[in-house]
């Protein structure tokens, strides 16, 4: 019995010096953290890319409308259809874009001239104040602007993995507002809007 007790420290000493499985063990310990970081980077870069595309949609639609003098609903539908092309490869089923012409009175108070959205409707009633706050630097008396507001409900690709634990991570609402002064006229008109 005494000889077997003397062999235990020798066995443990040999086991302690054996380094053949250390890399595999370290990799197994680090792998879950590396996967979490990789998935997080994928989610974050996808959300940033989608947000940039939403900004680009607002910018492009405003720019196209500001270059016109008069528009029809069919022309606005064509302009709004570009949003899906810009947003690719992301799905555009939750994309909503509102285009509007807003005029400022003598006091710089805004009034909606017309508005049109992706659903072929008028989301902001003509003659009402726009439901968004415009900066004071834009509100020049007796002028008008063209405004586009793009909104996308973005669902990250891996959101289903943690939706039960973190329900706030399931979707993000991305939005951008862009406005320009009309280029060829004082006010862009849309008689049928």
Secondary structure as UniProt FT lines:
FT   HELIX           2..17
FT   TURN            20..21
FT   HELIX           22..66
FT   HELIX           73..87
FT   TURN            88..89
FT   TURN            93..94
FT   STRAND          95..104
FT   TURN            106..107
FT   STRAND          110..117
FT   TURN            118..119
FT   TURN            126..127
FT   TURN            136..138
FT   TURN            141..142
FT   STRAND          144..154
FT   TURN            157..158
FT   HELIX           159..162
FT   TURN            163..165
FT   HELIX           167..169
FT   STRAND          172..180
FT   TURN            191..192
//
